[in-house]
Amino acid sequence: TPARMDWWKEVKLSEGLWTGEVAEAKMTGVLKPGTFVIYGDPPSNDFLLRHDLRKDSEGTVEFLKPFWKIPGLNPSHPDCAHPLLVFADLLAVDDDRTREAAGKLYEDHILPFISSH
């Protein structure tokens, strides 16, 4: 659990990609993130200390193992997962604010991608 809700703004991910609410905030700016999900290896103690994070099984920070091997799937936001994955992760939260943000993400980042291919 983070001590401050804006801690994610200071994070420079060297290994890992944001998804869900933080990726949406970086890509479209609709949400003020309340959950923080990173696809990547479990955090180092240094990472936890630097960002004042505490282990909490009911917390709002989650690290997930990536299920793909190809980096650079989101050239316009290299620290975020591909917009399709971010879209799916937002819908998985299943609340009104993330559904609305998923719609904006779809409109701004997925529809143009589909239209150009």
N, C-alpha and C positions, 0 to 999 in steps of 0.2 A: 504494500500500500504506500503511495507517495505521500510525503508530508505536505507538498504543494501541488495543486492541480495543474499548474502551468510548467511543471518540471520538464515536460517533453520538448518544449521549445528550445531548451539548451542542449538537447541530446544530439550528438554526432554519431550516427551508427556506422561503425567501420565494418561490422559483420552483422547483417540482419536487415530486415525491411519492415517498415510500419505497415499496418493494415487497419481496417475498421475505422474507428472514429478519428484517430490521429491522421491517418492517410487522407481521409475525407477533408479534415480541416486544412491540411496542407494543399490539397488539390482544388477544393472549391470554397472552403471557408464558411460553410453553413453551420457546422457543429462546433460547440465548445466541448472538447472531449471529456468524457466521464470514465471511459475505459481505455486502456492502453495495451495494444496487442502488437507484438513484434514477432515476425517469423525469423528465427535464428537460434543459435546455441543458447543454453542457459546463461544467465548473466554472471559475470565475474564478481567477486567481492568488491573489487575496485569500482565497477559500474554501480553496484548497489550503494556503496558509500558515497560516491561522487554525486549521485542523484537523490540521496537521502531516502532510499527505498527500504522498506522492511518486509520480510517474508510474512505472508498472510494468506492462508488457503481460501479465504473469502474476499481477498483483495481485488483491486481493479487493474492490476498489471499482470499480463500473461505473456509468456514466451512459448511459441509453438514451433515445432520442428518443421522446416520447409519440406514440401513434398515434391519439389522440382529441382532441377540441377542447372537450369539456364539462367544466368544473372542478366541484369539489364533489361528487364521486361517492360520497364516504364521509363523511357528516356527523358520525358519531361519532368519527372519526379523520381530521380534515381534512388532515393532513400525510402520509396514506397513500393508496395506490391503492385502488380498490374491492376488497372481499374476494374476489370471483371472480377478479380478475387476480392478487392476491396468492396465492391458492390455486394457480392455474396456474403461477405463477413458482416456488412451493415445489416442486411436483411435477416441474418441469423440472430441478431440482437432482439429483433421483433418488438420494437416499440415505435410510436408515432414519429418521434424526432429522427430516429435513424432511418425509417422508411422514407421520410421526406428528404433527408440528406442523400439517400441512395438514388432517389429520383433525380435530384440535381446532378449527382455524379454521372448517372446514366446519360442525361441530356448533354452535359458538357464534355465528357470524356469517352463514353462508350459509343454513343450514336455517331459522332464524327468518325470514329475508328471503323465502325461497320460500314458507313456510307462511302468511305474512301477505298474499301477493299471489295 
